[in-house]
């Protein structure tokens, strides 16, 4: 009987110790370098955000963040890598609206489940786009362009960074809300779509703002509206789509951090808190704002709600435009 009591007591002691060790381990996190996988090449928007975060990580998190670029397939390759990584908080994804919203909307089957295989940590930054026209187009405003397009249904070409890209969906939203018809010409990337508009192969494109500033200032393209809910500090004289007569129009690519599903809740909170602290660092916030981004820095719960709202919205846009990726 005493031996049996000793066995039960030992088992109880071990169980209590196991329960106590979970939060303690989470509080100690991180104890080694963190790998952050970026689904696009060096110099891309997500890469810039990731590297700015990595710059300050040792100060805030006491461990480095090692950025790893795994570009290809619209972010699918990188997302699959992180989805299959251990759920210990040491492999993260710098996700985008593409990896966790547009791919869901456009692909019938993905090698990862954006909702079941990940836990959102924090949405870090929004990257607004701008509606650009070839300078030979007579329209000087959104209203004038819509009026022009209605006189030439199906005769105006628009360029995007590829079928299913954010540029593609943003322009389809414009078409739907404006009641206009244009012909989509997909290119390999944003740079090629800009070149197409400059050369006159296409009349309109909707790229992210930063790379367009030199072209706009040089008069090689004409900016008629930005796609965010508020004006961009990089283009303060350019109205928003809402101001231009499209109330509710709001498209910004976003960058946010994800971890594999089943990461302990304490680690999720620690990551979220630390990332927001890094984002609020004066050097980081200044550098990202100068790139044209709008800083967010929210909780896991808030980020999840934003993603769910995006899914509802862009499913409708894709359905109305009969869009589907192969």
C-alpha positions in Angstrom: 0.0 0.0 0.0 2.8 2.5 0.8 4.5 1.7 -2.5 1.3 2.3 -4.4 0.9 5.6 -2.6 4.5 6.5 -3.6 3.8 5.7 -7.3 0.6 7.8 -7.3 2.4 10.7 -5.6 5.3 10.5 -8.1 2.9 10.5 -11.0 1.0 13.5 -9.6 4.3 15.4 -9.1 5.3 14.7 -12.7 1.9 15.8 -14.0 2.1 19.1 -12.1 5.6 19.6 -13.3 4.6 19.1 -17.0 1.7 21.6 -16.6 4.0 24.1 -15.0 6.7 23.7 -17.7 4.5 24.8 -20.6 4.0 28.4 -19.6 7.5 28.6 -18.3 8.9 27.4 -21.7 6.6 29.8 -23.5 7.8 32.7 -21.3 11.4 31.9 -22.1 10.7 31.9 -25.9 12.6 32.5 -28.0 15.8 30.7 -27.0 17.3 30.3 -30.5 17.2 32.1 -33.9 13.8 32.3 -35.7 13.4 31.4 -39.3 11.1 33.7 -41.3 10.2 32.4 -44.8 9.3 35.1 -47.3 7.3 33.9 -50.4 8.8 36.5 -52.8 12.3 37.5 -53.9 14.7 39.9 -52.2 13.6 43.5 -52.6 9.9 42.7 -52.9 7.4 44.3 -50.5 7.1 41.3 -48.1 10.9 41.0 -48.1 11.5 44.6 -47.2 9.0 44.3 -44.2 10.7 41.0 -43.1 14.2 42.5 -43.2 13.1 45.6 -41.3 11.6 43.4 -38.6 14.7 41.2 -38.6 16.9 44.3 -38.1 15.4 45.1 -34.7 14.6 41.5 -33.6 17.8 41.0 -31.6 17.1 44.1 -29.5 13.5 43.2 -28.7 13.4 39.4 -28.9 17.0 38.8 -27.8 17.3 36.4 -30.7 17.9 37.0 -34.5 15.3 36.5 -37.2 16.8 34.8 -40.2 15.0 35.8 -43.4 14.7 33.0 -46.1 13.4 33.8 -49.5 11.4 30.9 -51.1 9.7 32.6 -54.1 7.4 30.9 -56.6 3.9 29.9 -57.4 2.3 33.0 -56.0 3.5 32.2 -52.5 2.4 28.6 -52.5 5.9 27.2 -52.1 6.8 29.2 -49.0 3.4 28.7 -47.4 3.6 24.9 -47.8 7.1 24.9 -46.2 5.9 26.7 -43.1 2.6 24.8 -42.9 4.6 21.6 -42.5 7.2 23.0 -40.1 7.2 22.1 -36.4 4.7 24.1 -34.4 7.3 25.5 -32.0 7.4 29.2 -33.0 10.8 28.9 -34.7 9.5 28.9 -38.3 7.3 31.7 -39.4 5.8 32.9 -42.7 5.7 36.5 -43.9 2.3 36.0 -45.5 0.4 38.2 -47.8 -3.2 38.7 -49.1 -2.1 36.4 -51.8 -1.0 33.5 -49.7 -4.0 33.6 -47.3 -6.9 35.1 -49.3 -6.4 35.3 -53.0 -5.0 31.8 -53.4 -7.9 30.5 -51.4 -10.4 32.3 -53.6 -8.8 31.3 -56.9 -7.4 27.8 -56.5 -9.6 24.7 -56.2 -6.9 22.9 -54.4 -3.8 24.0 -52.5 -1.0 22.0 -50.8 -1.8 23.8 -47.6 -5.0 25.0 -45.8 -4.6 28.7 -45.1 -7.1 28.5 -42.2 -6.4 25.1 -40.7 -2.6 24.9 -41.1 -1.7 28.3 -39.7 -2.3 30.6 -36.8 -2.2 34.4 -37.6 0.3 36.3 -35.4 0.0 39.9 -36.4 -0.9 41.9 -39.5 2.0 44.3 -39.9 1.6 46.6 -42.8 -0.8 47.5 -45.7 0.6 48.5 -49.1 -1.8 50.6 -51.1 -1.9 50.5 -54.9 -2.4 53.3 -57.5 -4.5 53.5 -60.6 -2.2 54.5 -63.5 -2.9 55.4 -67.1 -0.9 55.7 -70.2 -0.3 59.4 -70.8 -2.0 59.2 -74.2 -5.3 58.4 -72.6 -7.4 61.5 -72.6 -9.0 60.9 -69.1 -7.5 62.9 -66.3 -9.7 61.6 -63.5 -11.4 58.3 -62.5 -14.8 59.8 -63.5 -13.5 60.8 -67.0 -11.9 57.3 -67.4 -15.1 55.5 -66.6 -17.0 57.7 -69.0 -14.4 57.0 -71.7 -14.5 53.2 -71.0 -18.3 53.2 -71.4 -18.0 54.6 -74.9 -15.5 51.8 -75.8 -16.6 48.6 -74.1 -14.1 45.8 -74.4 -11.7 47.9 -76.4 -9.4 49.1 -73.6 -6.6 46.9 -72.3 -5.4 46.7 -68.7 -2.2 45.1 -67.4 -1.6 43.1 -64.3 1.2 41.1 -62.7 -0.6 37.9 -63.6 -3.9 36.2 -63.4 -5.1 36.1 -59.8 -2.6 38.7 -58.7 -3.7 41.6 -56.4 -3.5 43.9 -59.3 -5.9 41.7 -61.3 -8.5 41.5 -58.5 -8.2 45.2 -57.7 -8.9 46.1 -61.4 -11.8 43.6 -61.5 -13.3 45.4 -58.5 -12.9 48.7 -60.3 -14.6 47.2 -63.4 -17.5 45.8 -61.4 -18.1 48.9 -59.4 -17.8 51.2 -62.4 -19.9 49.0 -64.7 -17.2 49.0 -67.4 -15.6 46.4 -69.6 -11.8 46.1 -70.2 -9.6 43.4 -71.6 -7.1 41.8 -69.1 -3.5 41.3 -70.2 -1.5 39.4 -67.6 2.2 39.9 -67.4 5.0 38.1 -65.5 5.1 40.8 -62.8 4.5 44.4 -61.8 7.5 45.7 -63.6 6.4 44.2 -66.9 2.8 45.5 -66.5 4.2 49.0 -65.9 6.3 48.8 -69.0 3.2 47.8 -70.9 1.4 50.9 -69.8 4.3 53.2 -70.5 4.7 51.7 -74.0 0.9 51.9 -74.8 0.4 48.1 -75.0 -2.1 48.6 -72.2 -4.0 51.7 -71.0 -4.3 51.1 -67.3 -2.6 49.2 -64.5 -3.0 49.1 -60.7 0.5 48.5 -59.1 1.7 49.0 -55.6 2.7 52.7 -55.0 6.4 52.8 -54.2 7.9 51.6 -57.5 5.7 54.0 -59.4 6.8 57.3 -57.8 9.7 58.0 -60.1 7.6 57.2 -63.2 4.7 59.5 -62.0 7.1 62.3 -61.2 8.8 62.0 -64.6 5.4 62.2 -66.4 5.7 58.7 -67.9 2.4 57.6 -66.4 -0.6 59.4 -65.0 -1.9 58.6 -61.5 -5.7 59.1 -61.1 -6.4 57.5 -57.7 -5.0 55.4 -54.9 -6.8 52.3 -53.8 -6.6 52.7 -50.0 -9.2 54.2 -47.8 -6.9 57.2 -47.1 -4.5 59.1 -49.3 -0.9 58.0 -49.5 1.7 60.3 -48.1 3.8 59.5 -51.2 1.0 60.8 -53.4 -0.8 63.4 -51.3 -2.5 65.2 -54.2 -3.9 61.9 -55.7 -7.5 61.2 -54.5 -8.6 57.8 -53.1 -11.0 55.8 -55.2 -13.7 56.6 -52.6 -13.1 60.3 -53.1 -13.3 59.7 -56.8 -16.8 58.4 -56.7 -16.3 54.7 -55.6 -17.5 54.7 -51.9 -16.2 51.6 -50.1 -13.5 50.9 -52.6 -10.5 49.7 -50.5 -7.6 47.5 -51.8 -4.3 47.2 -50.1 -1.9 44.3 -50.3 -0.9 43.4 -46.8 2.0 41.6 -45.0 1.5 39.7 -41.9 3.2 37.0 -39.8 1.9 33.4 -39.5 3.1 30.4 -37.6 2.1 26.7 -38.1 -1.1 25.7 -36.4 -0.9 24.4 -32.8 1.8 26.8 -31.7 1.2 27.3 -28.0 -1.1 30.3 -27.3 1.6 31.9 -25.0 4.1 31.8 -27.8 1.5 33.4 -30.2 0.9 36.2 -27.7 4.7 36.7 -27.1 5.3 36.8 -30.9 2.5 39.2 -31.5 3.6 41.5 -28.7 7.2 41.5 -29.8 6.4 42.1 -33.4 4.2 45.1 -32.6 7.0 46.5 -30.4 9.5 46.2 -33.3 7.0 47.8 -35.7 6.6 50.8 -33.3 10.4 51.3 -33.1 11.0 54.8 -34.6 13.7 53.5 -37.1 11.5 50.7 -38.3 8.3 52.7 -38.6 10.0 55.6 -40.3 11.7 53.3 -42.9 8.4 51.4 -43.7 6.3 54.6 -43.9 8.8 56.1 -46.3 8.2 53.0 -48.5 4.5 53.9 -48.7 3.2 51.3 -46.3 0.5 51.9 -43.7 1.5 50.3 -40.3 -1.0 48.1 -38.6 0.4 45.8 -35.8 -2.6 44.0 -34.4 -3.4 41.0 -32.3 -3.9 37.4 -33.5 -7.7 37.7 -33.0 -7.9 41.0 -34.9 -5.7 39.7 -37.8 -7.9 36.6 -38.1 -11.1 38.8 -38.3 -9.4 40.9 -41.0 -8.6 37.8 -43.1 -12.1 36.4 -42.8 -13.5 39.7 -44.0 -11.1 39.7 -46.9 -12.2 36.2 -47.9 -15.8 37.2 -48.0 -15.1 40.3 -50.1 -12.7 38.8 -52.6 -14.7 35.6 -53.1 -17.5 37.8 -54.4 -15.2 39.7 -56.7 -13.7 36.5 -58.1 -17.1 35.0 -58.6 -18.5 38.1 -60.3 -15.5 38.1 -62.6 -15.6 34.4 -63.2 -11.9 34.1 -62.1 -10.2 30.8 -61.3 -6.6 29.8 -61.3 -5.4 26.5 -62.7 
